[in-house]
């Protein structure tokens, strides 16, 4: 059963949404200004580790106080 509090299982929330380098509302970030690779957006690639072409910038969680 779906309701406003539960998302269907096929919805993927990219790790990017929790990263301080993500440019909100886009599919770009400091590491990938031309576009975040699909593997990162689908969470098939873990960007806590360096990836080819990321300009030395990896995932860093946004911390809210």
Helices and strands as residue ranges (DSSP letters): G 15-18, H 38-41
